[in-house]
Amino acid sequence: MAARNPSAIAIERLPERFRGGDPRLAETRFRINLGRIRRDVIIGRDSCEVVSSNDHEPDVEIRTDPETWLAMDAGTLSGIE
């Protein structure tokens, strides 16, 4: 079995950390683009799902490199720097 990419694993684990959405907001699709790694995160009022990116247009797209994503995921970088 091939080794899994740590950045992809971090994205796929986002639903485990989801605490619930704002009930006033509609479902939102975030596209996370880390070069060759591309996933959509769909946030609902009470749900968070990670899916492969497809032809659906995202509401927001986050583009960065895998190292920066891992630093943001670990809390050592805010993403604003």
C-alpha positions in Angstrom: 0.0 0.0 0.0 1.4 3.4 -1.0 2.1 6.0 1.7 -0.7 8.6 2.0 0.1 12.3 1.6 0.0 14.1 5.0 -1.7 17.1 3.5 -4.5 15.0 2.0 -5.0 13.2 5.3 -5.2 16.6 7.2 -8.0 17.7 4.8 -9.9 14.5 5.0 -9.8 14.7 8.9 -11.5 18.1 8.9 -15.0 16.6 9.6 -13.6 15.1 12.8 -12.9 18.6 14.1 -16.1 20.2 13.0 -18.0 21.8 15.8 -21.2 22.8 13.9 -22.0 25.6 11.5 -23.9 28.8 12.0 -27.6 28.1 11.6 -28.1 31.4 9.7 -25.8 30.3 6.9 -26.6 28.3 3.8 -24.5 25.3 2.8 -21.0 26.4 1.7 -18.4 24.7 -0.5 -14.8 25.5 0.1 -12.2 24.2 -2.4 -8.8 23.5 -0.9 -6.1 23.4 -3.7 -2.6 22.3 -2.7 -1.1 21.8 -6.1 -1.9 18.2 -7.0 -4.2 17.8 -4.0 -7.6 19.2 -4.5 -10.6 18.6 -2.3 -14.0 20.3 -1.6 -15.2 20.7 1.9 -18.9 21.2 2.2 -20.1 22.8 5.4 -23.8 22.7 6.4 -25.5 23.7 9.6 -24.7 20.4 11.3 -22.4 18.7 8.9 -19.0 18.8 7.3 -18.1 16.5 4.4 -14.9 16.3 2.3 -15.4 15.2 -1.3 -13.3 15.1 -4.5 -13.4 18.3 -6.4 -15.7 18.1 -9.4 -17.5 20.5 -11.7 -19.4 22.2 -8.9 -18.2 25.8 -8.4 -16.9 26.5 -4.9 -18.0 29.5 -2.9 -14.4 30.0 -1.8 -11.1 28.6 -2.9 -8.0 28.3 -0.8 -4.8 27.9 -2.7 -1.5 27.2 -1.0 1.3 24.7 -0.9 1.1 21.5 1.2 3.7 22.7 3.7 1.8 25.9 4.5 -1.5 24.0 4.8 0.1 21.6 7.3 1.5 24.5 9.3 -2.0 26.1 9.4 -3.5 22.8 10.3 -1.1 22.5 13.2 -1.8 26.0 14.4 1.8 27.3 13.9 0.7 29.6 11.0 -2.5 31.6 10.8 -2.7 31.8 7.0 -2.7 35.6 7.2 1.1 36.0 7.2 
